[in-house]
Amino acid sequence: MVSLRPLCAHTPSICDGTFTGTSLNLYNEDLNGTIPTELFQHTQLTDLGLDDNQLFGTVPTEIGRLTQLFALNLGVNQFTGT
């Protein structure tokens, strides 16, 4: 799983419950690993950008929790599977 340390450094943070936005752009944040399912607890998200990192594996099925999601950018990573 990806280290949440770079994600938690942002203010407001998705790690301490202070993030309440609808758009989360983690473009080119040097994230490496699989997508942490904790991201999908933010069901208010309408826009999620994880592009241009070093993420791999499959996209977790928990992404289905993001029922308000309008835009998802996963480009320039190394995902596998369907």
C-alpha positions in Angstrom: 0.0 0.0 0.0 1.1 3.5 -0.7 2.5 5.5 2.2 0.0 8.0 3.5 2.7 10.4 4.7 2.8 12.5 1.6 -1.0 12.6 1.6 -1.2 13.6 5.2 1.2 16.5 4.7 -1.5 18.6 3.0 -3.7 20.9 4.9 -6.6 20.3 5.2 -5.6 16.6 5.5 -7.4 13.6 4.3 -5.8 11.7 7.2 -7.0 13.7 10.2 -10.6 14.2 9.0 -10.2 18.0 8.2 -10.5 17.5 4.4 -14.1 18.2 3.4 -13.5 19.2 -0.3 -15.0 17.6 -3.4 -11.8 17.7 -5.5 -8.6 15.9 -4.6 -5.6 16.3 -7.0 -2.6 14.2 -6.1 -0.9 14.6 -9.5 2.8 13.9 -9.4 3.1 13.5 -5.7 5.6 10.6 -5.9 3.1 8.2 -4.6 4.3 4.6 -4.9 2.4 1.5 -4.2 -1.3 0.5 -4.4 -4.1 2.9 -4.0 -5.0 3.2 -0.3 -8.7 2.3 0.3 -8.8 5.1 2.9 -9.2 7.5 -0.1 -12.6 6.0 -0.8 -14.0 7.0 2.6 -14.4 10.5 1.2 -17.7 9.8 -0.5 -18.2 13.5 -1.3 -15.4 13.5 -4.0 -16.5 14.5 -7.4 -13.0 14.8 -8.9 -10.0 12.5 -8.0 -6.6 12.9 -9.7 -3.9 10.3 -9.0 -2.1 10.7 -12.3 1.6 10.7 -12.9 2.7 8.7 -9.9 4.1 5.2 -9.5 0.9 3.5 -8.4 0.5 -0.2 -9.4 -1.8 -3.2 -8.8 -5.5 -3.1 -9.5 -7.9 -0.3 -8.7 -9.7 -1.4 -5.5 -13.4 -2.2 -5.8 -14.0 0.2 -2.9 -13.8 3.0 -5.6 -17.5 2.2 -6.0 -18.1 4.1 -2.7 -17.5 7.3 -4.6 -21.0 7.6 -6.0 -20.6 11.4 -6.6 -17.4 10.9 -8.7 -17.5 12.7 -12.0 -13.8 12.8 -13.0 -11.1 10.2 -12.3 -7.6 10.5 -13.6 -5.3 7.5 -13.2 -3.0 8.0 -16.2 0.8 7.5 -16.2 0.8 4.8 -13.5 1.4 1.1 -13.7 -2.0 -0.5 -13.0 -2.8 -4.0 -14.0 -5.9 -6.0 -14.5 -9.3 -5.0 -15.8 
